[in-house]
Amino acid sequence: MWIEPVCEVLDAADGEGIRNGLTTEVFNSRGAFWFTAGKAERDLAEEWDKKASISENKGYSRLAQVLKQLANSYRQDAERESKNNPYESI
């Protein structure tokens, strides 16, 4: 998790813009990835769920909500990827 002052900024009532920036950065920083039938995305969802729990336990509810949304997005990606095997048509 991040240091407390960073969490405080990310959790601030007027910090929606910076929380949106965090979400964008998380998705953009993933870099190249390949087909794993959703395993990589499920692992990422678990990672962000853990960070959300830590945030929530420390009282950073707004930050926790954004991190839960990240986790849910990765779970949706995992579900979609598990249904689409790019190697089937080869």
C-alpha positions in Angstrom: 0.0 0.0 0.0 1.0 3.6 -0.4 2.2 5.8 2.5 -0.4 7.5 4.6 -0.1 11.0 3.1 -0.7 9.6 -0.4 -3.7 7.7 0.8 -5.1 10.8 2.4 -4.8 12.7 -0.8 -6.4 9.9 -2.8 -9.2 9.6 -0.3 -10.0 13.3 -0.1 -13.6 14.4 -0.8 -12.3 16.6 -3.6 -9.9 14.0 -4.9 -12.1 12.4 -7.6 -9.9 13.6 -10.4 -6.8 12.2 -8.8 -8.6 8.9 -8.2 -9.6 8.8 -11.8 -6.0 9.4 -12.7 -4.9 6.5 -10.5 -7.3 4.2 -12.3 -6.0 5.3 -15.7 -2.4 4.9 -14.6 -3.1 1.4 -13.3 -4.6 0.3 -16.6 -2.0 2.0 -18.8 1.0 0.7 -16.8 0.1 -2.9 -17.4 2.1 -3.0 -20.6 2.1 -5.9 -23.0 0.2 -9.0 -22.0 -0.9 -12.2 -23.6 -3.7 -14.7 -23.5 -4.0 -16.5 -20.2 -7.7 -17.5 -20.3 -8.3 -14.8 -17.7 -5.8 -16.0 -15.1 -3.6 -12.9 -15.2 -6.7 -10.7 -14.8 -8.0 -12.8 -11.9 -4.6 -12.4 -10.2 -4.8 -8.6 -10.7 -8.4 -8.5 -9.3 -7.2 -10.3 -6.2 -4.3 -7.9 -5.8 -6.6 -4.9 -6.1 -9.2 -6.4 -3.7 -6.4 -6.8 -1.1 -5.4 -3.2 -1.5 -9.1 -2.2 -1.3 -9.5 -4.1 2.0 -6.3 -2.5 3.4 -7.6 1.0 2.4 -11.0 0.3 3.9 -9.6 -1.0 7.1 -7.5 2.2 7.4 -10.6 4.4 6.9 -9.9 5.4 3.3 -13.4 4.5 2.0 -13.3 6.6 -1.2 -10.0 5.1 -2.2 -11.2 1.6 -1.3 -14.3 2.0 -3.6 -12.1 3.0 -6.5 -9.8 0.0 -5.9 -12.8 -2.3 -5.7 -13.9 -1.0 -9.0 -10.5 -1.8 -10.5 -10.7 -5.3 -9.1 -14.2 -5.7 -10.6 -13.0 -4.4 -14.0 -10.2 -7.0 -14.0 -12.8 -9.7 -13.1 -14.9 -8.7 -16.0 -11.9 -8.8 -18.3 -11.0 -12.3 -16.9 -14.6 -13.5 -17.7 -14.4 -12.1 -21.2 -11.0 -13.6 -21.9 -11.9 -17.0 -20.5 -14.6 -17.2 -23.2 -12.4 -16.1 -26.1 -9.4 -18.3 -27.1 -7.5 -16.5 -29.8 -5.7 -19.8 -30.7 -8.9 -21.7 -31.6 -9.0 -20.3 -35.1 -5.4 -21.2 -35.9 
